[in-house]
Amino acid sequence: WDIGDVSIDEIYGPKKKLYANNLAAYDFTGTASPNANEPTTYNFTIKNTGTADQVAGSYTVKLMNELGEELASVDGLDIQVLQEVTYALEHSFTETGQNSIYGYIDFLDDELPGDNASNSLTIYIQQEGTQQVQIGEDDQENWNYPFGTTGAYRLTEMLYKNDEIGLSGIMNGISFFYRSNEALPIEDYPVDIYVGETLEDELPSGTDWITANDLTLVFSGTLDMFPGDNMIYIPFDEPYNYAGDNLVVMTYKTDADWYGDVIWYCHSTTEMQTKWASEYNFVPDPYDPSPLYPFDEYIRPNARIYVLPTQGEYCAPQTQNGTSNGFFIDGVNLNALSNVGTGSQGGPDYNDYTSMSTNLQRSKYYELTIDVNTDGNGGAVAAWIDYNNDSDFDDEGEKICQVNGVGASFSVTVPVVVPDDIGLGIKRLRIRAGDFSTFINSCETIDNGEGEDYLVNVTQTLQVYNPVTALDASLSGTDVELTWGVPVNPGQAFIESFEMTAWPPENWEMKHSTSLTDPLMDPVDVSWEQTGETD
C-alpha cells in the first residue's frame, strides 16, 4: 500500500491458530479450609475460546484432586463462542489435612486440551464440626504484621477479644490474608507462633509485652506465600485448648533475611490490640522482648480462627477420699506427651491437662507409660480415648487398658494403636488410677485415686523408615542386583518411592531408575524385585 510518499508493507507475525472445538478453564474459586464430612461447593468457570458452539452433553466439568481422582462432576450445558459458564461442584471431603484440587473440562473433541485444567487450589481440610470465625474483613494494607517480610527480625503481638470469637474449644490453626507483589512464590519464610489468653482488653503499652513465658508455642517452621491475593493457613503443630478468654497471638520472624514485597489486609480497632518491633542488630528473645522498641497500633490483621467446640461436658471422675492416702498418678508419657512428677498426696483427685497433647498416627504402634504412687497395697490403672468425640468413653474399643499393679509404687506400659478407621483430628485421652482391681469405668466414684485428661490428635499414617542397612550390589551381565536389610518397623506401609543416597558410585552414569510402588505388609524379611534396563 502507498499513502502519499509513505509505503506500508504487510507485516507478518506469528499466527495464532484458531480451533473450532476448544473449551478453556477460566477461573476456579472456593474456600481453602473446608470441614471434613460437610458439603463444600467450588465454582469453576469455563470459556468457549473456539469458533464453534458446543451443545449440552458434549463435555463434562469435573472437580479433581492432586492424584487426578474425580471428586465431583456435572454435565456441560450449551455454550456459545466466547461465552463463559460457571459450574458449582460440590464435594464432602472425608480426610482432614492438606490437599490440592482443581477444575477440569473433560471434552473428547477438544483440539487444545492443554488449557482444560484450572489453577490448583491448596486446601486445608478441618476436622468435622470445626467453627471458622472470621475477625475483620476490611482491606487496609500494612507491610509489618502479622509477618513482616523485610530484612529484619520481627516480633508481632495481636489480641483478639473473646466476644469476637464467641466460643471455646480446641484451636487447630489460624489464617491471615495477604497480597504478594512478587512474580514468584516466597518460600521457606521462618516463623514461630505462640498463642495464649488474657483477661485484658488491650495489650500492654511501650516496651511491655505479654511474653512467650505466658504463651504456648504452637507452630515452629516455615511458610510459603504466593503471588496475588491469598489466604495463608498455619496448622498448629500441637492443638491449643482455648478456654474462651481474649486470645493473644505472637509471631516471631526468626531471621533477618529479605523475602519480598507482601502486604497484609487489616482493620481498625478502638483499642490497642497490635504491637510490633523489628531489629537488625541483635536476635530478639520472645521470652524477654524488653530490649525492643515496639510500635503500638490500632490496626489489626484480619484473621480466621479455627476452633473445634467441645461436643458436650465430660464427666469429672470422682473419688471418696481423693489422694489423701497417697494414691495418685505421678507420670504420663505417650509419644511427645510427657507429664512427670505432677502428682502429690493431698493433691486434686482430677486434673484437666487438655492443654497438653500429642499426635498419634493411625495404625502405628505407640507405648503409653503411666507411673502410679499407691498407699502401699497396690491398685490398678486404666486409660481410654474418646474416638468418636461423643463426650464419653463408653463405646466399644475406647478403653485402651486396665492393668493391676502391686507395691507402694508401680509403672505400667501398654501399647496404643489407633485403628485405621478412626476419624482424624482431636480426641480426649483419660487416665485413672485407684485402689480398685475389678472393672472400672471412666466416671464412677472410687475410694482413692486420681484421674487426668489429655488430648491426642489422630493423624494420617505416615510410615517412615530408617536408612537401609547392609546394602550390597553385584553385577551379572547387564543386570545389577541390589540387596539390603530393612529395619524392624512392624505395620502396614505403602512405599511411594525408593531413594538411594550417594548413588550412583563415582564415575557411574545412571541410565535407568525405578520406584517401588507396591503395598507391603510388614516389610521385615520381605524381598522386592524390580527390573529394568541398566547400563
C-alpha positions, 0 to 999 in steps of 0.5 A: 500500500502507498499513502502519499510518499509513505509505503506500508508493507504487510507485516507478518507475525506469528499466527495464532491458530484458531480451533473450532472445538476448544473449551478453556478453564477460566477461573476456579474459586472456593474456600481453602479450609473446608470441614471434613464430612460437610458439603463444600461447593467450588465454582469453576468457570469455563470459556468457549475460546473456539469458533464453534458452539458446543451443545449440552452433553458434549463435555463434562466439568469435573472437580479433581484432586492432586492424584487426578481422582474425580471428586465431583462432576456435572454435565456441560450445558450449551455454550456459545463462542466466547461465552463463559459458564460457571459450574458449582461442584460440590464435594464432602471431603472425608480426610482432614489435612492438606490437599490440592484440587482443581477444575477440569473440562473433560471434552473428547473433541477438544483440539487444545486440551492443554488449557482444560485444567484450572489453577490448583487450589491448596486446601486445608481440610478441618476436622468435622464440626470445626467453627471458622470465625472470621475477625475483620474483613476490611482491606487496609494494607500494612507491610509489618504484621502479622509477618513482616517480610523485610530484612529484619527480625520481627516480633508481632503481638495481636489480641483478639477479644473473646466476644469476637470469637464467641466460643471455646474449644480446641484451636487447630490453626489460624489464617491471615490474608495477604497480597504478594507483589512478587512474580514468584512464590516466597518460600521457606519464610521462618516463623514461630507462633505462640498463642495464649489468653488474657483477661485484658482488653488491650495489650500492654503499652511501650516496651511491655509485652505479654511474653512467650513465658505466658504463651504456648508455642504452637507452630515452629517452621516455615511458610510459603506465600504466593503471588496475588491475593491469598489466604495463608493457613498455619496448622498448629503443630500441637492443638491449643485448648482455648478456654474462651478468654481474649486470645493473644497471638505472637509471631516471631520472624526468626531471621533477618533475611529479605523475602519480598514485597507482601502486604497484609489486609487489616482493620481498625480497632478502638483499642490497642490490640497490635504491637510490633518491633523489628531489629537488625542488630541483635536476635530478639528473645520472645521470652524477654522482648524488653530490649525492643522498641515496639510500635503500638497500633490500632490496626489489626490483621484480619484473621480466621480462627479455627476452633473445634467446640467441645461436643458436650461436658465430660464427666469429672471422675470422682473419688471418696477420699481423693489422694489423701492416702497417697494414691495418685498418678505421678507420670504420663508419657505417650509419644511427645506427651510427657507429664512427670512428677505432677502428682502429690498426696493431698493433691486434686483427685482430677486434673484437666491437662487438655492443654497438653497433647500429642499426635498419634498416627493411625495404625502405628504402634505407640507405648503409653507409660503411666507411673502410679504412687499407691498407699502401699497395697497396690491398685490398678490403672486404666486409660481410654480415648474418646474416638468418636468425640461423643463426650464419653468413653463408653463405646466399644474399643475406647478403653485402651487398658486396665492393668493391676499393679502391686507395691507402694509404687508401680509403672505400667506400659501398654501399647496404643494403636489407633485403628485405621478407621478412626476419624482424624483430628482431636480426641480426649485421652483419660487416665485413672488410677485407684485402689480398685482391681475389678472393672472400672469405668471412666466416671464412677466414684472410687475410694482413692485415686486420681484421674487426668485428661489429655488430648491426642490428635489422630493423624494420617499414617505416615510410615517412615523408615530408617536408612537401609542397612547392609546394602550390597550390589553385584553385577551379572551381565547387564543386570545389577542386583541390589540387596539390603536389610530393612529395619524392624518397623512392624505395620502396614506401609505403602512405599511411594518411592525408593531413594538411594543416597550417594548413588550412583558410585563415582564415575557411574552414569545412571541410565535407568531408575525405578520406584517401588510402588507396591503395598507391603505388609510388614516389610521385615524379611520381605524381598522386592524385585524390580527390573529394568534396563541398566547400563 
